[in-house]
Amino acid sequence: MVEGAYSYPFISHAQLEPENCVAQWKDGKLELWSPSQTPQRGRDMLKALFSLRDEDITQHMVAGGGGFGRRLSNDYAVEAAYISKQIGARR
């Protein structure tokens, strides 16, 4: 007979790399480069926060990394857009 006991520690459900997003404003319109699992949720948050219309947002989906559920919230895109607007990042 062979017996064994196995255990493993709790491992957080998290992405494999830091959240990332690039945001740029031009003429009252927002352009984003973002890896999102639910881009429409992010657009809805951005529209509400900045009083934008769908046509005011250009979103480039970046297919990179692994989100494993963390990229559902899109808070990183909202933060990038807010900072970009505050510092006046433009082309």
NUPAVEX-925578 format. One line per 10 residues: number of its first residue (from 1); for each residue x, y, z of N, C-alpha, C. Coordinates in steps of 0.001 Angstrom, whole numbers, plus 524288, in hexadecimal, padded with zeros to 5 digits. Layout:
NUM = X,Y,Z,X,Y,Z,X,Y,Z  ... .
***
This chain:
1 = 80348,7FB83,80000,80000,80000,80000,80387,804D3,80000  801EA,808B0,7FCF4,804A2,80DBA,7FCBF,800DC,811EB,7FEA0  8028B,8150F,80237,7FF42,81946,80433,80209,81E7A,80368  7FF09,82289,802DD,8013E,827C0,8024F,7FD5F,82BDA,8041E  7FF62,83020,805F4,7FC1E,8348D,8077C,7FDEC,8394F,8045E  7FA4F,83BE0,801F3,7FBA2,84053,7FEA1,7F893,8451A,8006E  7FB06,8498B,80013,7F856,84E72,80147,7FAC9,852C0,7FDFD  7F7F1,856E9,7FD6A,7F9F5,85B7F,7FAAA,7F783,8605A,7FD0F  7FA57,864AC,7FD00,7F853,86978,7FF6B,7F41F,86BFB,7FC03  7F102,86F56,7FE5D,7ED43,87267,7FB64,7F039,875E8,7F79D .
11 = 7EEA1,875DD,7F2C7,7F121,8792E,7EED8,7ECFD,87CEB,7ECB3  7EE2C,881DF,7ECCB,7EA83,885E6,7EB1A,7E919,88553,7E55C  7E420,8862A,7E426,7E22D,8863C,7DEC9,7E399,88B97,7DC81  7E7D0,88BCE,7D98B,7E9BC,890E2,7D7C4,7EC47,89066,7D25D  7ECCE,894C6,7CFCE,7EF55,894E4,7CAB3,7F52A,893F9,7CB30  7F7A6,892EB,7C6D4,7FD35,891B0,7C6E8,800B2,8967A,7C647  7FE7A,89AE9,7C508,80196,89FAD,7C46A,7FE72,8A455,7C665  800F8,8A8BF,7C755,7FE1B,8AD54,7C93D,7FA05,8AF30,7C547  7F5F2,8B1A2,7C74B,7F215,8B3F9,7C3CE,7F4BA,8B83E,7C0A2  7F2EA,8B911,7BBF0,7F553,8BD07,7B89C,7F156,8BF58,7B4EA .
21 = 7F21D,8C43D,7B3A7,7EEA8,8C6FA,7B010,7F146,8CC17,7AE87  7F093,8CD95,7A9B1,7F267,8D2A8,7A7DA,7ED90,8D5BF,7A640  7ED34,8DA95,7A7FC,7E8C3,8DDEE,7A6C4,7EAB4,8E324,7A4BF  7E7F4,8E525,7A0D6,7E97F,8EA22,79E7B,7E496,8ED26,79CE6  7E490,8F215,79E00,7E037,8F58C,79CAA,7E1B2,8F90A,79815  7DDFB,8F9F4,7949E,7DEB6,8FDB8,79063,7D957,8FFC9,78ED0  7D8C5,904E8,78F09,7D3D8,9077B,78D8A,7CF1D,9052F,79061  7CFBE,90426,7956B,7CB60,90234,7988B,7CA15,8FC78,797AB  7CD5A,8F9C1,794B1,7CC7A,8F435,793AD,7D0DF,8F110,7962F  7CF96,8EC53,797BA,7D336,8E8FE,79A8D,7D4C9,8E457,79730 .
31 = 7D9D9,8E343,7971C,7DBDC,8DEA6,7946C,7DED1,8DB5A,7986B  7DD95,8D64A,79891,7DFDD,8D2B6,79C68,7E258,8CE02,799C0  7E664,8CC06,79C31,7E8B2,8C6FF,79AD4,7E875,8C3D5,79FD5  7E54E,8BFAC,79FD2,7E42E,8BD01,7A4B7,7E2FF,8B73E,7A3DB  7E506,8B3C6,7A742,7E387,8AE48,7A717,7DF01,8AD4F,7AAD7  7DA52,8ACFE,7A8DF,7D5BC,8AC5E,7AC30,7D2CC,8A768,7AAB5  7D090,8A4E2,7AE94,7CD35,8A066,7AD8B,7C792,8A22E,7AC91  7C640,8A6DA,7AE44,7C0F5,8A8F4,7AD83,7C161,8AEB3,7ABEE  7C2E2,8AFC2,7A70F,7C3C0,8B531,7A57D,7BEF5,8B8AB,7A5FC  7BA46,8B691,7A53E,7B59E,8B9E8,7A592,7B4D5,8BBFA,7AB17 .
41 = 7B60A,8B8D8,7AF07,7B5A3,8BAC0,7B471,7B93D,8BF6A,7B54F  7BDF4,8BF0F,7B32A,7C1A1,8C367,7B3A2,7BFA6,8C83B,7B0D5  7BD92,8C77A,7AC22,7BB6F,8CBE8,7A928,7B6FC,8CE7B,7AC30  7B3AA,8CB4E,7AE8B,7AF3E,8CD6F,7B188,7B127,8D0B3,7B626  7B538,8CEDA,7B8CF,7B75D,8D1E2,7BD32,7B9BD,8D6FC,7BB48  7BC8B,8D6C4,7B6F2,7BEFD,8DB79,7B4C9,7BADA,8DF63,7B2F2  7B6BF,8DD72,7B07A,7B289,8E0F0,7AEB0,7AFFE,8E3B0,7B34C  7AF1D,8E0CC,7B77F,7AC94,8E319,7BC1A,7B021,8E70F,7BEC7  7B509,8E5CD,7BF73,7B8A2,8E93E,7C23D,7B9D3,8EE3E,7BF42  7BA86,8EDCB,7BA1D,7BC29,8F24F,7B6FF,7B7D7,8F488,7B386 .
51 = 7B30F,8F2B3,7B420,7AE9D,8F477,7B0E7,7AFDC,8F3ED,7AB16  7B1A4,8EF4F,7A992,7B2FE,8EE40,7A41E,7AEBA,8EB11,7A176  7AEC4,8EB31,79C4D,7AB62,8E7D5,7991F,7AEC0,8E35D,79704  7AC45,8DF47,7951F,7AF42,8DAE0,792EA,7B307,8DCA7,78EB5  7B154,8E032,78B6D,7B4A7,8E1F5,78719,7B93B,8E55E,788EC  7B948,8E6DB,78DE2,7BD9E,8E9F0,79007,7C210,8E67D,79212  7C14B,8E15A,791FB,7C52D,8DDC0,7941A,7C708,8DA06,78FDE  7CC1F,8D9F1,78F0A,7CE84,8D613,78B94,7D1A2,8D26E,78F06  7D042,8CD78,78EC7,7D2C1,8C9AF,79238,7D59B,8C599,78EEF  7DAB1,8C533,78FD0,7DDE1,8C148,78D32,7DEAF,8BCCF,79108 .
61 = 7DCDF,8B838,78FA1,7DD75,8B3AE,79309,7E2E3,8B165,7925C  7E5A9,8B0EF,796A1,7EAE2,8AEB2,796AB,7EA63,8A904,79870  7EBDE,8A572,79514,7EB8E,89FDF,79661,7F0C2,89E2A,798AC  7F146,89EC0,79DB4,7F630,89D50,7A02C,7F56A,89BE2,7A5D6  7F880,89843,7A7A9,7F862,896D6,7AD22,7F3B0,89392,7AE85  7F32A,89279,7B373,7EECC,88F68,7B560,7EBFF,8925D,7B9A7  7E6F1,892FC,7B92F,7E3FD,895D9,7BD1A,7E187,8924B,7C121  7DFA8,88DCA,7BF73,7DD52,889EC,7C2E7,7D922,88C41,7C671  7D605,88FC4,7C44B,7D1BD,89223,7C733,7D2E4,89793,7C942  7D7C2,898F9,7C9E9,7D90A,89E1F,7CC1F,7D7E4,8A282,7C84F .
71 = 7D816,8A17E,7C35B,7D737,8A598,7BF78,7D160,8A681,7BE61  7CE16,8A4B1,7C1CD,7C87B,8A58C,7C136,7C6D4,8AAF3,7C317  7C9CD,8AD38,7C6B5,7C805,8B209,7C93F,7C95A,8B707,7C64A  7CD94,8B735,7C356,7CF18,8BBB1,7C02A,7D06E,8C097,7C340  7D152,8C01D,7C85D,7D2B8,8C4B0,7CB77,7D7DC,8C71A,7C9B0  7DB59,8C3EF,7C7BA,7E066,8C5D8,7C5D4,7DFB9,8C95F,7C10E  7DBE4,8C85D,7BDB5,7DAE0,8CBB2,7B923,7D89E,8D0F0,7BAD9  7D52E,8D0D0,7BEB0,7D2E4,8D5AA,7C0B2,7D722,8D8F9,7C343  7DA81,8D67E,7C63D,7DEC0,8D952,7C8CE,7E272,8DBBD,7C4C8  7E3DA,8D8C5,7C0BE,7E758,8DAD1,7BCAA,7E4DE,8DF72,7B9D9 .
81 = 7DFCD,8DF16,7B8A6,7DD18,8E35F,7B5FA,7DCE9,8E83D,7B96B  7DBE7,8E77D,7BE71,7DBA8,8EBE2,7C211,7E0F6,8EE9F,7C285  7E514,8EB9A,7C341,7EA52,8EDD1,7C3BB,7EBD9,8F09B,7BEB0  7EABF,8EE1C,7BA4A,7EC14,8F070,7B536,7E96E,8F5B5,7B487  7E47D,8F5FA,7B619,7E1AA,8FAF5,7B59B,7E3ED,8FF17,7B941  7E52B,8FD8E,7BE0B,7E73E,90142,7C1E6,7EC80,9038D,7C04C  7EFD6,90061,7BDFD,7F503,9023E,7BC99,7F534,90489,7B70D  7F0CF,90414,7B442,7F091,90658,7AF12,7F3A7,90346,7AAFB  7F3E1,8FE2C,7AB8D,7F6C3,8FAE5,7A7CD,7F3DD,8FAF9,7A293  7F66C,8FD1A,79EB2,7F40F,8FD8A,7997A,7F81C,8FC29,79569 .
91 = 7F63A,8FB64,790B0,7F9BE,8FA60,78C42,7FCBF,8FF2C,78AE8 .
***
